[in-house]
């Protein structure tokens, strides 16, 4: 269960530029967790901007 602790840990798999991600998939990259908003492959988390495919879930 959820212990109610603060902060996420980098439990998501590391981002892989060769992999296809679907909306809702999470990855870790650059010390942050990221969630794909839609289908994506090859776009590096943190480079797509506020309206890009990767949602920054915060440091982990």
C-alpha positions as CSV (number, residue, x, y, z in Angstrom):
1,X,0.0,0.0,0.0
2,X,0.9,3.7,0.0
3,X,2.6,4.8,3.2
4,X,1.7,8.4,2.6
5,X,5.3,9.4,2.3
6,X,6.2,12.6,0.5
7,X,8.0,12.6,-2.8
8,X,8.2,10.0,-5.6
9,X,11.1,7.7,-6.0
10,X,12.6,6.9,-9.3
11,X,10.9,3.6,-9.6
12,X,9.8,4.1,-13.2
13,X,12.1,2.5,-15.8
14,X,14.7,4.7,-17.4
15,X,13.7,6.4,-20.6
16,X,14.7,4.4,-23.6
17,X,15.0,6.4,-26.9
18,X,14.3,3.3,-29.0
19,X,11.1,2.3,-27.1
20,X,7.5,3.3,-28.1
21,X,5.6,4.7,-25.1
22,X,1.8,5.0,-24.9
23,X,-0.2,7.6,-23.1
24,X,0.1,7.0,-19.3
25,X,3.4,5.3,-19.5
26,X,6.0,6.6,-16.9
27,X,9.7,6.8,-17.2
28,X,12.6,8.2,-15.1
29,X,15.1,10.6,-16.7
30,X,17.4,13.3,-15.4
31,X,16.3,12.7,-11.8
32,X,12.7,13.3,-12.6
33,X,9.7,11.0,-13.3
34,X,7.8,11.7,-16.5
35,X,4.5,10.6,-17.9
36,X,3.7,10.3,-21.5
37,X,0.5,12.2,-22.5
38,X,0.1,10.3,-25.7
39,X,2.0,7.9,-28.0
40,X,5.7,8.9,-28.3
41,X,9.1,7.5,-29.3
42,X,12.5,9.2,-29.4
43,X,11.4,12.5,-27.8
44,X,13.7,13.1,-24.8
45,X,11.8,14.1,-21.6
46,X,12.4,17.7,-20.7
47,X,12.9,18.9,-24.2
48,X,9.3,19.0,-25.4
49,X,8.2,22.0,-23.3
50,X,5.2,22.7,-21.2
51,X,2.8,21.6,-24.0
52,X,4.9,18.6,-25.1
53,X,4.3,14.9,-24.7
54,X,6.1,14.4,-21.5
55,X,4.5,15.6,-18.2
56,X,7.0,16.3,-15.5
57,X,5.9,14.5,-12.4
58,X,8.7,16.1,-10.3
59,X,12.0,15.2,-8.9
60,X,12.6,11.7,-7.6
